[in-house]
Amino acid sequence: MIDVFYVYVLHSLADNGFYIGYSTDLKKRLAQHKQGAAIATRHRGPWKLIYYEAYIEQADAKGRER
């Protein structure tokens, strides 16, 4: 099985800001953001996923996140 690395962009409906993140399990990470379990985004939600990219190489995903 091939590992997939995701870079995603969330839009805050509360303050109109953005958050760029990285994860190997996009569904789980989005659920954490929605539940307020992610420290970096817990006070700025609700969030909407507006974009994501998938990478096979971890270094490519981490580079894109920055």
N, CA, C and O atoms as a Tripos MOL2 file, in Angstrom:
@<TRIPOS>MOLECULE
protein
  264   263    66     0     0
PROTEIN
NO_CHARGES

@<TRIPOS>ATOM
      1 N           0.8380   -1.1880    0.0000 N.3       1 MET1
      2 CA          0.0000    0.0000    0.0000 C.3       1 MET1
      3 C           0.8840    1.2530    0.0000 C.2       1 MET1
      4 O           1.8920    1.3110    0.7030 O.2       1 MET1
      5 N           0.5040    2.2190   -0.7720 N.am      2 ILE2
      6 CA          1.2570    3.4670   -0.8790 C.3       2 ILE2
      7 C           0.7410    4.4630    0.1540 C.2       2 ILE2
      8 O          -0.4640    4.6830    0.2690 O.2       2 ILE2
      9 N           1.6670    5.0650    0.9040 N.am      3 ASP3
     10 CA          1.2860    6.1260    1.8300 C.3       3 ASP3
     11 C           0.9930    7.3900    1.0410 C.2       3 ASP3
     12 O           1.6750    7.7020    0.0640 O.2       3 ASP3
     13 N          -0.0260    8.1110    1.4760 N.am      4 VAL4
     14 CA         -0.3840    9.3780    0.8520 C.3       4 VAL4
     15 C          -0.2930   10.4660    1.9150 C.2       4 VAL4
     16 O          -0.7310   10.2810    3.0510 O.2       4 VAL4
     17 N           0.2760   11.5870    1.5350 N.am      5 PHE5
     18 CA          0.4640   12.7220    2.4330 C.3       5 PHE5
     19 C          -0.3460   13.8910    1.8840 C.2       5 PHE5
     20 O          -0.2270   14.2430    0.7100 O.2       5 PHE5
     21 N          -1.1640   14.4830    2.7330 N.am      6 TYR6
     22 CA         -2.0720   15.5420    2.3000 C.3       6 TYR6
     23 C          -1.6530   16.9030    2.8430 C.2       6 TYR6
     24 O          -1.2200   17.0300    3.9880 O.2       6 TYR6
     25 N          -1.7910   17.9000    2.0030 N.am      7 VAL7
     26 CA         -1.6920   19.2960    2.4130 C.3       7 VAL7
     27 C          -3.0730   19.8870    2.1490 C.2       7 VAL7
     28 O          -3.6450   19.6850    1.0780 O.2       7 VAL7
     29 N          -3.6010   20.6110    3.1210 N.am      8 TYR8
     30 CA         -4.9600   21.1130    2.9840 C.3       8 TYR8
     31 C          -5.0630   22.5570    3.4550 C.2       8 TYR8
     32 O          -4.2320   23.0400    4.2240 O.2       8 TYR8
     33 N          -6.1000   23.2300    2.9770 N.am      9 VAL9
     34 CA         -6.3660   24.6120    3.3700 C.3       9 VAL9
     35 C          -7.7800   24.6760    3.9310 C.2       9 VAL9
     36 O          -8.7400   24.2410    3.2950 O.2       9 VAL9
     37 N          -7.8850   25.2250    5.1310 N.am     10 LEU10
     38 CA         -9.1770   25.4460    5.7690 C.3      10 LEU10
     39 C          -9.4770   26.9390    5.7800 C.2      10 LEU10
     40 O          -8.5730   27.7680    5.8800 O.2      10 LEU10
     41 N         -10.7510   27.2630    5.6760 N.am     11 HIS11
     42 CA        -11.2000   28.6550    5.7680 C.3      11 HIS11
     43 C         -12.0480   28.7890    7.0280 C.2      11 HIS11
     44 O         -12.9850   28.0180    7.2390 O.2      11 HIS11
     45 N         -11.7150   29.7730    7.8640 N.am     12 SER12
     46 CA        -12.4670   30.0250    9.0890 C.3      12 SER12
     47 C         -13.7010   30.8480    8.7660 C.2      12 SER12
     48 O         -13.6050   31.9430    8.2130 O.2      12 SER12
     49 N         -14.8540   30.3120    9.1160 N.am     13 LEU13
     50 CA        -16.0950   31.0480    8.9130 C.3      13 LEU13
     51 C         -16.2840   32.0980   10.0020 C.2      13 LEU13
     52 O         -17.1250   32.9870    9.8700 O.2      13 LEU13
     53 N         -15.5030   31.9990   11.0790 N.am     14 ALA14
     54 CA        -15.6040   32.9510   12.1900 C.3      14 ALA14
     55 C         -14.8330   34.2370   11.9230 C.2      14 ALA14
     56 O         -15.3550   35.3310   12.1370 O.2      14 ALA14
     57 N         -13.5940   34.1100   11.4580 N.am     15 ASP15
     58 CA        -12.7640   35.3140   11.2910 C.3      15 ASP15
     59 C         -12.2370   35.5040    9.8660 C.2      15 ASP15
     60 O         -11.4170   36.3850    9.6110 O.2      15 ASP15
     61 N         -12.7170   34.6670    8.9460 N.am     16 ASN16
     62 CA        -12.3520   34.7550    7.5260 C.3      16 ASN16
     63 C         -10.8710   34.4630    7.2710 C.2      16 ASN16
     64 O         -10.3450   34.7960    6.2090 O.2      16 ASN16
     65 N         -10.2020   33.8420    8.2430 N.am     17 GLY17
     66 CA         -8.7910   33.4980    8.0860 C.3      17 GLY17
     67 C          -8.6140   32.1300    7.4420 C.2      17 GLY17
     68 O          -9.5820   31.4440    7.1120 O.2      17 GLY17
     69 N          -7.3570   31.7570    7.2740 N.am     18 PHE18
     70 CA         -7.0190   30.4840    6.6460 C.3      18 PHE18
     71 C          -6.0430   29.7150    7.5170 C.2      18 PHE18
     72 O          -5.3060   30.2930    8.3170 O.2      18 PHE18
     73 N          -6.0520   28.3970    7.3470 N.am     19 TYR19
     74 CA         -5.1060   27.5250    8.0350 C.3      19 TYR19
     75 C          -4.6190   26.5050    7.0200 C.2      19 TYR19
     76 O          -5.4220   25.8810    6.3270 O.2      19 TYR19
     77 N          -3.3120   26.3350    6.9320 N.am     20 ILE20
     78 CA         -2.7230   25.3310    6.0450 C.3      20 ILE20
     79 C          -2.1660   24.2210    6.9130 C.2      20 ILE20
     80 O          -1.3970   24.4750    7.8400 O.2      20 ILE20
     81 N          -2.5510   22.9960    6.6180 N.am     21 GLY21
     82 CA         -2.1160   21.8670    7.4210 C.3      21 GLY21
     83 C          -1.6010   20.7170    6.5810 C.2      21 GLY21
     84 O          -1.6690   20.7280    5.3510 O.2      21 GLY21
     85 N          -1.0830   19.7230    7.2890 N.am     22 TYR22
     86 CA         -0.4770   18.5380    6.6780 C.3      22 TYR22
     87 C          -0.9390   17.3280    7.4720 C.2      22 TYR22
     88 O          -0.9960   17.3830    8.7000 O.2      22 TYR22
     89 N          -1.2690   16.2410    6.7950 N.am     23 SER23
     90 CA         -1.7080   15.0360    7.4930 C.3      23 SER23
     91 C          -1.5840   13.8140    6.5900 C.2      23 SER23
     92 O          -1.5940   13.9250    5.3640 O.2      23 SER23
     93 N          -1.4690   12.6560    7.2140 N.am     24 THR24
     94 CA         -1.5140   11.3990    6.4760 C.3      24 THR24
     95 C          -2.9210   10.7970    6.5020 C.2      24 THR24
     96 O          -3.2030    9.8400    5.7810 O.2      24 THR24
     97 N          -3.7960   11.3570    7.3290 N.am     25 ASP25
     98 CA         -5.1810   10.8900    7.4170 C.3      25 ASP25
     99 C          -6.0950   12.1180    7.3800 C.2      25 ASP25
    100 O          -6.4580   12.6660    8.4210 O.2      25 ASP25
    101 N          -6.4520   12.5300    6.1930 N.am     26 LEU26
    102 CA         -7.1880   13.7790    6.0120 C.3      26 LEU26
    103 C          -8.5490   13.7470    6.7040 C.2      26 LEU26
    104 O          -8.9220   14.7190    7.3610 O.2      26 LEU26
    105 N          -9.2850   12.6700    6.5740 N.am     27 LYS27
    106 CA        -10.6110   12.5850    7.1990 C.3      27 LYS27
    107 C         -10.5220   12.7390    8.7150 C.2      27 LYS27
    108 O         -11.2960   13.4800    9.3200 O.2      27 LYS27
    109 N          -9.5830   12.0390    9.3110 N.am     28 LYS28
    110 CA         -9.4170   12.1100   10.7670 C.3      28 LYS28
    111 C          -9.0070   13.5150   11.2010 C.2      28 LYS28
    112 O          -9.5220   14.0380   12.1890 O.2      28 LYS28
    113 N          -8.0910   14.1170   10.4700 N.am     29 ARG29
    114 CA         -7.6080   15.4500   10.8350 C.3      29 ARG29
    115 C          -8.7170   16.4910   10.6940 C.2      29 ARG29
    116 O          -8.8320   17.3840   11.5330 O.2      29 ARG29
    117 N          -9.5270   16.3880    9.6520 N.am     30 LEU30
    118 CA        -10.6390   17.3210    9.4930 C.3      30 LEU30
    119 C         -11.6430   17.1770   10.6290 C.2      30 LEU30
    120 O         -12.1840   18.1710   11.1130 O.2      30 LEU30
    121 N         -11.8900   15.9510   11.0510 N.am     31 ALA31
    122 CA        -12.7870   15.7210   12.1860 C.3      31 ALA31
    123 C         -12.2290   16.3690   13.4490 C.2      31 ALA31
    124 O         -12.9840   16.9410   14.2340 O.2      31 ALA31
    125 N         -10.9150   16.2850   13.6520 N.am     32 GLN32
    126 CA        -10.2950   16.9260   14.8130 C.3      32 GLN32
    127 C         -10.4970   18.4370   14.7690 C.2      32 GLN32
    128 O         -10.8080   19.0510   15.7900 O.2      32 GLN32
    129 N         -10.3250   19.0350   13.6060 N.am     33 HIS33
    130 CA        -10.5460   20.4790   13.4810 C.3      33 HIS33
    131 C         -12.0030   20.8270   13.7880 C.2      33 HIS33
    132 O         -12.2710   21.7910   14.5040 O.2      33 HIS33
    133 N         -12.9320   20.0580   13.2570 N.am     34 LYS34
    134 CA        -14.3550   20.3450   13.4520 C.3      34 LYS34
    135 C         -14.7850   20.1640   14.9020 C.2      34 LYS34
    136 O         -15.6780   20.8670   15.3760 O.2      34 LYS34
    137 N         -14.1540   19.2200   15.6160 N.am     35 GLN35
    138 CA        -14.5010   18.9430   17.0140 C.3      35 GLN35
    139 C         -13.7730   19.8530   17.9940 C.2      35 GLN35
    140 O         -14.0170   19.7800   19.1990 O.2      35 GLN35
    141 N         -12.8860   20.7060   17.5010 N.am     36 GLY36
    142 CA        -12.1190   21.5810   18.3780 C.3      36 GLY36
    143 C         -10.9760   20.8770   19.0740 C.2      36 GLY36
    144 O         -10.4550   21.3810   20.0690 O.2      36 GLY36
    145 N         -10.5720   19.7170   18.5690 N.am     37 ALA37
    146 CA         -9.5000   18.9310   19.1870 C.3      37 ALA37
    147 C          -8.1150   19.3290   18.6970 C.2      37 ALA37
    148 O          -7.1130   18.8690   19.2450 O.2      37 ALA37
    149 N          -8.0410   20.1680   17.6830 N.am     38 ALA38
    150 CA         -6.7520   20.6270   17.1610 C.3      38 ALA38
    151 C          -6.4240   21.9730   17.8150 C.2      38 ALA38
    152 O          -7.1430   22.9540   17.6230 O.2      38 ALA38
    153 N          -5.3530   22.0120   18.5750 N.am     39 ILE39
    154 CA         -5.0000   23.2110   19.3390 C.3      39 ILE39
    155 C          -4.8560   24.4370   18.4400 C.2      39 ILE39
    156 O          -5.3120   25.5240   18.7970 O.2      39 ILE39
    157 N          -4.2350   24.2720   17.2960 N.am     40 ALA40
    158 CA         -3.9500   25.4110   16.4160 C.3      40 ALA40
    159 C          -5.2040   26.0910   15.8780 C.2      40 ALA40
    160 O          -5.1580   27.2670   15.5170 O.2      40 ALA40
    161 N          -6.3170   25.3750   15.8210 N.am     41 THR41
    162 CA         -7.5190   25.9400   15.1960 C.3      41 THR41
    163 C          -8.7390   25.9600   16.1040 C.2      41 THR41
    164 O          -9.8120   26.3820   15.6730 O.2      41 THR41
    165 N          -8.6090   25.5270   17.3170 N.am     42 ARG42
    166 CA         -9.7990   25.3250   18.1520 C.3      42 ARG42
    167 C         -10.5930   26.6000   18.4300 C.2      42 ARG42
    168 O         -11.8090   26.5230   18.6040 O.2      42 ARG42
    169 N          -9.9660   27.7460   18.4760 N.am     43 HIS43
    170 CA        -10.6830   28.9720   18.8370 C.3      43 HIS43
    171 C         -11.0830   29.8250   17.6360 C.2      43 HIS43
    172 O         -11.5540   30.9500   17.8030 O.2      43 HIS43
    173 N         -10.8990   29.2980   16.4350 N.am     44 ARG44
    174 CA        -11.1920   30.1040   15.2470 C.3      44 ARG44
    175 C         -12.2500   29.4810   14.3410 C.2      44 ARG44
    176 O         -12.5240   30.0160   13.2670 O.2      44 ARG44
    177 N         -12.8440   28.3780   14.7430 N.am     45 GLY45
    178 CA        -13.8150   27.6880   13.9080 C.3      45 GLY45
    179 C         -15.1800   28.3370   13.9760 C.2      45 GLY45
    180 O         -15.3750   29.2780   14.7460 O.2      45 GLY45
    181 N         -16.1140   27.8670   13.2040 N.am     46 PRO46
    182 CA        -16.0670   26.6530   12.3900 C.3      46 PRO46
    183 C         -15.2100   26.8120   11.1290 C.2      46 PRO46
    184 O         -14.9460   27.9140   10.6470 O.2      46 PRO46
    185 N         -14.7920   25.6470   10.6240 N.am     47 TRP47
    186 CA        -13.8780   25.5930    9.4860 C.3      47 TRP47
    187 C         -14.5260   24.9100    8.2970 C.2      47 TRP47
    188 O         -15.3840   24.0390    8.4450 O.2      47 TRP47
    189 N         -14.0970   25.3220    7.1210 N.am     48 LYS48
    190 CA        -14.5450   24.6820    5.8850 C.3      48 LYS48
    191 C         -13.3060   24.3160    5.0670 C.2      48 LYS48
    192 O         -12.4340   25.1540    4.8360 O.2      48 LYS48
    193 N         -13.2390   23.0660    4.6340 N.am     49 LEU49
    194 CA        -12.1500   22.6350    3.7560 C.3      49 LEU49
    195 C         -12.3760   23.2630    2.3850 C.2      49 LEU49
    196 O         -13.4250   23.0740    1.7710 O.2      49 LEU49
    197 N         -11.3770   24.0140    1.9100 N.am     50 ILE50
    198 CA        -11.5430   24.6560    0.6060 C.3      50 ILE50
    199 C         -10.5890   24.1090   -0.4490 C.2      50 ILE50
    200 O         -10.7760   24.3540   -1.6410 O.2      50 ILE50
    201 N          -9.5470   23.3570   -0.0130 N.am     51 TYR51
    202 CA         -8.5770   22.8560   -0.9860 C.3      51 TYR51
    203 C          -7.7110   21.7910   -0.3380 C.2      51 TYR51
    204 O          -7.4090   21.8700    0.8530 O.2      51 TYR51
    205 N          -7.3080   20.7920   -1.1200 N.am     52 TYR52
    206 CA         -6.2930   19.8480   -0.6530 C.3      52 TYR52
    207 C          -5.5280   19.2760   -1.8320 C.2      52 TYR52
    208 O          -6.0150   19.2420   -2.9620 O.2      52 TYR52
    209 N          -4.3200   18.8290   -1.5370 N.am     53 GLU53
    210 CA         -3.4590   18.1580   -2.5090 C.3      53 GLU53
    211 C          -2.9430   16.8820   -1.8650 C.2      53 GLU53
    212 O          -2.7530   16.8310   -0.6500 O.2      53 GLU53
    213 N          -2.7170   15.8550   -2.6700 N.am     54 ALA54
    214 CA         -2.1800   14.5860   -2.1870 C.3      54 ALA54
    215 C          -0.8050   14.3520   -2.7970 C.2      54 ALA54
    216 O          -0.5830   14.6070   -3.9800 O.2      54 ALA54
    217 N           0.1080   13.8660   -1.9740 N.am     55 TYR55
    218 CA          1.4840   13.6090   -2.4020 C.3      55 TYR55
    219 C           1.8970   12.1990   -1.9980 C.2      55 TYR55
    220 O           1.4420   11.6720   -0.9830 O.2      55 TYR55
    221 N           2.7500   11.6060   -2.7930 N.am     56 ILE56
    222 CA          3.3230   10.3020   -2.4640 C.3      56 ILE56
    223 C           4.6020   10.4830   -1.6610 C.2      56 ILE56
    224 O           4.9400    9.6390   -0.8310 O.2      56 ILE56
    225 N           5.3060   11.5680   -1.8990 N.am     57 GLU57
    226 CA          6.5490   11.8500   -1.1780 C.3      57 GLU57
    227 C           6.2740   12.7980   -0.0120 C.2      57 GLU57
    228 O           5.7460   13.8930   -0.2060 O.2      57 GLU57
    229 N           6.6310   12.3740    1.1930 N.am     58 GLN58
    230 CA          6.4060   13.1780    2.3860 C.3      58 GLN58
    231 C           7.1160   14.5300    2.3030 C.2      58 GLN58
    232 O           6.5550   15.5510    2.7000 O.2      58 GLN58
    233 N           8.3280   14.5390    1.7980 N.am     59 ALA59
    234 CA          9.0930   15.7870    1.6960 C.3      59 ALA59
    235 C           8.3850   16.7980    0.7920 C.2      59 ALA59
    236 O           8.4330   17.9990    1.0550 O.2      59 ALA59
    237 N           7.7400   16.3280   -0.2570 N.am     60 ASP60
    238 CA          7.0040   17.2250   -1.1480 C.3      60 ASP60
    239 C           5.8240   17.8690   -0.4180 C.2      60 ASP60
    240 O           5.5770   19.0670   -0.5550 O.2      60 ASP60
    241 N           5.1040   17.0650    0.3550 N.am     61 ALA61
    242 CA          3.9540   17.5820    1.0980 C.3      61 ALA61
    243 C           4.3890   18.5880    2.1560 C.2      61 ALA61
    244 O           3.7790   19.6470    2.2990 O.2      61 ALA61
    245 N           5.4310   18.2610    2.8880 N.am     62 LYS62
    246 CA          5.9130   19.1800    3.9300 C.3      62 LYS62
    247 C           6.4280   20.4770    3.3190 C.2      62 LYS62
    248 O           6.2250   21.5520    3.8820 O.2      62 LYS62
    249 N           7.0860   20.3820    2.1810 N.am     63 GLY63
    250 CA          7.5690   21.5720    1.4960 C.3      63 GLY63
    251 C           6.4260   22.4500    1.0170 C.2      63 GLY63
    252 O           6.5100   23.6760    1.0860 O.2      63 GLY63
    253 N           5.3710   21.8350    0.5360 N.am     64 ARG64
    254 CA          4.2110   22.5870    0.0470 C.3      64 ARG64
    255 C           3.4590   23.2510    1.1970 C.2      64 ARG64
    256 O           2.9180   24.3460    1.0390 O.2      64 ARG64
    257 N           3.4270   22.5960    2.3400 N.am     65 GLU65
    258 CA          2.7280   23.1500    3.5030 C.3      65 GLU65
    259 C           3.3420   24.4840    3.9250 C.2      65 GLU65
    260 O           2.6360   25.3910    4.3650 O.2      65 GLU65
    261 N           4.6370   24.5900    3.7880 N.am     66 ARG66
    262 CA          5.3320   25.8100    4.2050 C.3      66 ARG66
    263 C           5.1480   26.8380    3.1670 C.2      66 ARG66
    264 O           5.6510   27.9530    3.3070 O.2      66 ARG66
@<TRIPOS>BOND
     1     1     2 1
     2     2     3 1
     3     3     4 2
     4     3     5 am
     5     5     6 1
     6     6     7 1
     7     7     8 2
     8     7     9 am
     9     9    10 1
    10    10    11 1
    11    11    12 2
    12    11    13 am
    13    13    14 1
    14    14    15 1
    15    15    16 2
    16    15    17 am
    17    17    18 1
    18    18    19 1
    19    19    20 2
    20    19    21 am
    21    21    22 1
    22    22    23 1
    23    23    24 2
    24    23    25 am
    25    25    26 1
    26    26    27 1
    27    27    28 2
    28    27    29 am
    29    29    30 1
    30    30    31 1
    31    31    32 2
    32    31    33 am
    33    33    34 1
    34    34    35 1
    35    35    36 2
    36    35    37 am
    37    37    38 1
    38    38    39 1
    39    39    40 2
    40    39    41 am
    41    41    42 1
    42    42    43 1
    43    43    44 2
    44    43    45 am
    45    45    46 1
    46    46    47 1
    47    47    48 2
    48    47    49 am
    49    49    50 1
    50    50    51 1
    51    51    52 2
    52    51    53 am
    53    53    54 1
    54    54    55 1
    55    55    56 2
    56    55    57 am
    57    57    58 1
    58    58    59 1
    59    59    60 2
    60    59    61 am
    61    61    62 1
    62    62    63 1
    63    63    64 2
    64    63    65 am
    65    65    66 1
    66    66    67 1
    67    67    68 2
    68    67    69 am
    69    69    70 1
    70    70    71 1
    71    71    72 2
    72    71    73 am
    73    73    74 1
    74    74    75 1
    75    75    76 2
    76    75    77 am
    77    77    78 1
    78    78    79 1
    79    79    80 2
    80    79    81 am
    81    81    82 1
    82    82    83 1
    83    83    84 2
    84    83    85 am
    85    85    86 1
    86    86    87 1
    87    87    88 2
    88    87    89 am
    89    89    90 1
    90    90    91 1
    91    91    92 2
    92    91    93 am
    93    93    94 1
    94    94    95 1
    95    95    96 2
    96    95    97 am
    97    97    98 1
    98    98    99 1
    99    99   100 2
   100    99   101 am
   101   101   102 1
   102   102   103 1
   103   103   104 2
   104   103   105 am
   105   105   106 1
   106   106   107 1
   107   107   108 2
   108   107   109 am
   109   109   110 1
   110   110   111 1
   111   111   112 2
   112   111   113 am
   113   113   114 1
   114   114   115 1
   115   115   116 2
   116   115   117 am
   117   117   118 1
   118   118   119 1
   119   119   120 2
   120   119   121 am
   121   121   122 1
   122   122   123 1
   123   123   124 2
   124   123   125 am
   125   125   126 1
   126   126   127 1
   127   127   128 2
   128   127   129 am
   129   129   130 1
   130   130   131 1
   131   131   132 2
   132   131   133 am
   133   133   134 1
   134   134   135 1
   135   135   136 2
   136   135   137 am
   137   137   138 1
   138   138   139 1
   139   139   140 2
   140   139   141 am
   141   141   142 1
   142   142   143 1
   143   143   144 2
   144   143   145 am
   145   145   146 1
   146   146   147 1
   147   147   148 2
   148   147   149 am
   149   149   150 1
   150   150   151 1
   151   151   152 2
   152   151   153 am
   153   153   154 1
   154   154   155 1
   155   155   156 2
   156   155   157 am
   157   157   158 1
   158   158   159 1
   159   159   160 2
   160   159   161 am
   161   161   162 1
   162   162   163 1
   163   163   164 2
   164   163   165 am
   165   165   166 1
   166   166   167 1
   167   167   168 2
   168   167   169 am
   169   169   170 1
   170   170   171 1
   171   171   172 2
   172   171   173 am
   173   173   174 1
   174   174   175 1
   175   175   176 2
   176   175   177 am
   177   177   178 1
   178   178   179 1
   179   179   180 2
   180   179   181 am
   181   181   182 1
   182   182   183 1
   183   183   184 2
   184   183   185 am
   185   185   186 1
   186   186   187 1
   187   187   188 2
   188   187   189 am
   189   189   190 1
   190   190   191 1
   191   191   192 2
   192   191   193 am
   193   193   194 1
   194   194   195 1
   195   195   196 2
   196   195   197 am
   197   197   198 1
   198   198   199 1
   199   199   200 2
   200   199   201 am
   201   201   202 1
   202   202   203 1
   203   203   204 2
   204   203   205 am
   205   205   206 1
   206   206   207 1
   207   207   208 2
   208   207   209 am
   209   209   210 1
   210   210   211 1
   211   211   212 2
   212   211   213 am
   213   213   214 1
   214   214   215 1
   215   215   216 2
   216   215   217 am
   217   217   218 1
   218   218   219 1
   219   219   220 2
   220   219   221 am
   221   221   222 1
   222   222   223 1
   223   223   224 2
   224   223   225 am
   225   225   226 1
   226   226   227 1
   227   227   228 2
   228   227   229 am
   229   229   230 1
   230   230   231 1
   231   231   232 2
   232   231   233 am
   233   233   234 1
   234   234   235 1
   235   235   236 2
   236   235   237 am
   237   237   238 1
   238   238   239 1
   239   239   240 2
   240   239   241 am
   241   241   242 1
   242   242   243 1
   243   243   244 2
   244   243   245 am
   245   245   246 1
   246   246   247 1
   247   247   248 2
   248   247   249 am
   249   249   250 1
   250   250   251 1
   251   251   252 2
   252   251   253 am
   253   253   254 1
   254   254   255 1
   255   255   256 2
   256   255   257 am
   257   257   258 1
   258   258   259 1
   259   259   260 2
   260   259   261 am
   261   261   262 1
   262   262   263 1
   263   263   264 2
@<TRIPOS>SUBSTRUCTURE
     1 MET1         2 RESIDUE 1 A MET
     2 ILE2         6 RESIDUE 1 A ILE
     3 ASP3        10 RESIDUE 1 A ASP
     4 VAL4        14 RESIDUE 1 A VAL
     5 PHE5        18 RESIDUE 1 A PHE
     6 TYR6        22 RESIDUE 1 A TYR
     7 VAL7        26 RESIDUE 1 A VAL
     8 TYR8        30 RESIDUE 1 A TYR
     9 VAL9        34 RESIDUE 1 A VAL
    10 LEU10       38 RESIDUE 1 A LEU
    11 HIS11       42 RESIDUE 1 A HIS
    12 SER12       46 RESIDUE 1 A SER
    13 LEU13       50 RESIDUE 1 A LEU
    14 ALA14       54 RESIDUE 1 A ALA
    15 ASP15       58 RESIDUE 1 A ASP
    16 ASN16       62 RESIDUE 1 A ASN
    17 GLY17       66 RESIDUE 1 A GLY
    18 PHE18       70 RESIDUE 1 A PHE
    19 TYR19       74 RESIDUE 1 A TYR
    20 ILE20       78 RESIDUE 1 A ILE
    21 GLY21       82 RESIDUE 1 A GLY
    22 TYR22       86 RESIDUE 1 A TYR
    23 SER23       90 RESIDUE 1 A SER
    24 THR24       94 RESIDUE 1 A THR
    25 ASP25       98 RESIDUE 1 A ASP
    26 LEU26      102 RESIDUE 1 A LEU
    27 LYS27      106 RESIDUE 1 A LYS
    28 LYS28      110 RESIDUE 1 A LYS
    29 ARG29      114 RESIDUE 1 A ARG
    30 LEU30      118 RESIDUE 1 A LEU
    31 ALA31      122 RESIDUE 1 A ALA
    32 GLN32      126 RESIDUE 1 A GLN
    33 HIS33      130 RESIDUE 1 A HIS
    34 LYS34      134 RESIDUE 1 A LYS
    35 GLN35      138 RESIDUE 1 A GLN
    36 GLY36      142 RESIDUE 1 A GLY
    37 ALA37      146 RESIDUE 1 A ALA
    38 ALA38      150 RESIDUE 1 A ALA
    39 ILE39      154 RESIDUE 1 A ILE
    40 ALA40      158 RESIDUE 1 A ALA
    41 THR41      162 RESIDUE 1 A THR
    42 ARG42      166 RESIDUE 1 A ARG
    43 HIS43      170 RESIDUE 1 A HIS
    44 ARG44      174 RESIDUE 1 A ARG
    45 GLY45      178 RESIDUE 1 A GLY
    46 PRO46      182 RESIDUE 1 A PRO
    47 TRP47      186 RESIDUE 1 A TRP
    48 LYS48      190 RESIDUE 1 A LYS
    49 LEU49      194 RESIDUE 1 A LEU
    50 ILE50      198 RESIDUE 1 A ILE
    51 TYR51      202 RESIDUE 1 A TYR
    52 TYR52      206 RESIDUE 1 A TYR
    53 GLU53      210 RESIDUE 1 A GLU
    54 ALA54      214 RESIDUE 1 A ALA
    55 TYR55      218 RESIDUE 1 A TYR
    56 ILE56      222 RESIDUE 1 A ILE
    57 GLU57      226 RESIDUE 1 A GLU
    58 GLN58      230 RESIDUE 1 A GLN
    59 ALA59      234 RESIDUE 1 A ALA
    60 ASP60      238 RESIDUE 1 A ASP
    61 ALA61      242 RESIDUE 1 A ALA
    62 LYS62      246 RESIDUE 1 A LYS
    63 GLY63      250 RESIDUE 1 A GLY
    64 ARG64      254 RESIDUE 1 A ARG
    65 GLU65      258 RESIDUE 1 A GLU
    66 ARG66      262 RESIDUE 1 A ARG
